[in-house]
Amino acid sequence: MEKVTEYFGSMVFDDRIMKATLSDKVYRSLKRTIDRGTPLDISVANAVAAAMKDWAIEKGATHYTHWFQPMTGVTAEKHDSFISPAPDGRVIMEFSGKELVKGEPDASSFPSGGLRATFEARGYTAWDPTSYAFIKDGTLYIPTAFCSYTGEALDKKVPLLRSMEAINKQALRILKLFGNDKVKSVKTSVGPEQEYFLVDREMWKKRKDLIMTGRTLFGAMPPKGQEMDDHYFGSIKPRVAEYMADLDKELWKLGILAKTKHNEVAPAQHELAPIYDTTNIAADHNQLTMEVMQKVALRHGLVCLLHEKPFAGVNGSGKHNNWSISTDQGENLLSPGETPAENAQFLLFLAAVIKAVDDYQDLLRLSVATAGNDHRLGANEAPPAVISIFLGDELTAVLDAIEADKPYGGTAKEKMKLGVDVLPQFSKDSTDRNRTSPFAFTGNKFEFRMLGSSNSISCANIHLNAAVAEVLRQFADKLESAKNFNKALHDLIKKTIKDHKRIIFNGNGYDDAWIKEAEKRGLMNLRTTADAMPHICDKKNIEMLTSHGIFTEAEIYSRRDIMLENYVKQVNIEASTMIDMARKEIIPAVARFAADTASAVSVKKSVSGAACRYETKLVTELSGCVDDMDAATTELEAAVAGLREFTEIVPASEFVRDTMLPAMDKLRSAADKAETMTAEDYYPFPAYDKLLFGV
């Protein structure tokens, strides 16, 4: 049996392969580019391209592609073969440095938010040497950034790399003040936990809503959901276990550090978590993970659902973004150490994150805003739409002591005693875990829990990196000009805590009382994408994002329009699918069952003269359901028609929020009621009990 250590990364052009195939001079030059961001020399690119081609062909690759992340939310690729014609009629395999570093996809065919017109088609992909190339399905995949002919970022990677450079620049200024001159670079790292559902493919084929939208638009709750709490961390079913094993192997071949797998809370829901990696690599790997998850599922007769809320009435799926900052010397800047009260450097970085989250809570909220995620946030299964930070008792007490100018006595770590001698004693962590918090400190990192399962993690990390970079810049400006560094440092941390403690909340984020309390504190409650997304164009946000070079002002407005367009289009597709299912499947099925029941009543009465009270009542109720569904469908049809009248995207998104979504809820309510009264063999598609418990 092949060992994991033998095939891990076998399809990746990683550091091991580069060392073995490149000259020492070329290798060292490329490493400087990767580690320090130095410019890439074309002669180095040519040497890398030749080695990459030979390695890929040896692995069976015939094509290469520049793999990028446009604003569609998924990845894009155009495949070119290595072949070139030879004079004698044969072909040779070629791949140059120019082909490695630059590609030319059609920029006008991807969402641009007005940055590109249809007739302005030229765009470029540029090799990202910090993210390893890999082979998949006989093609060499080259991770790239995507920009327009005029230089605007048309993807999620360019601004992510810009945000990483911004936080690197400002963090180095802070570290220099603490005497850390050896540090040459600071990078953010991410470990995104990925939740997903698995359903039987044959059942999926019978559900038009799952095929078209990724979620069930209709469906009454089965007798059992997740209320028994027996699925979370439960024994993994054989069919799912086989899928997970196959998935691990495919991901490991691609160098993706898949580490943890388990059942999640809802039936048919599961989770995969990787080991941390540099943020842009983690983003690439997560996009690749989602793609591989869906492909591997098909081999097992399954479909992997990545929608945030594929089933009403049970938990939806999120993606926890575990974020930290580290130096090239291996120091985690968010590690408090044994005595956090005495760790001034840690306290300053902690204060910077607290202020950043408070100052830019709107940016963090909108960075996770999608039509699908709107169904999760605030639904007592995910954090509320209000941003807050959980620090735990010890760190909160440290900050309280600093604010009050009192010494922090601290407490020794408590031993966990379970009352059974044979069980080991161990030290409790200094903080509990708070699954209701949007932004929780978990020992040496922050867990941003608001991301939806289908989200690209790039968006959240762009805004998180940018916000923290801005606060570090403000801190560095003050401390660099201070006459007494230690006093200025103490005063800065104290003032930051006092000014921004409103964002710290260690309680139950699911409690309605917290939402009222948050409002009193002046925190924002941006419940939907339509509420949140326009805030990216607020003056303070434009000033901050442009000052660090994360976006140009035009790129900011384009992203607002693209994200709102995605929101409007997604809901419109869902509404149109509901109308189609109601008119062609559900209403005819319920009407047919009602008619057959009425015929049975007529026959029964004519034969026996029975009153048929039950059947008569059922026919009356079913007829009422049909009328309700017809009226609700007509109302939704009017909403879909009304949406076409809008020419501006912001009011269109507000119409979707205020008119279309309530009409969809009304139709679903009527249809789900009808489902509970309709015989199973009449209903046109698999019900929730089959979908949730059928694997």
PyMOL commands that set and color helices and strands:
alter all, ss='L'
color gray80, all
select helices_A, chain A and resi 4-7+15-21+24-36+42-58+97-101+107-109+157-177+201-205+208-213+238-253+279-299+340-342+344-359+361-366+373-375+393-403+457-480+485-503+512-521+529-537+539-547+553-608+613-643+649-677+688-693
alter helices_A, ss='H'
color red, helices_A
select strands_A, chain A and resi 63-67+79-81+83-85+91-93+102-103+123-127+134-136+139-148+186-200+258-263+269-274+277-278+302-305+319-327+389-390+415-416+426-427+439-441+446-448
alter strands_A, ss='S'
color yellow, strands_A
deselect
rebuild
show_as cartoon
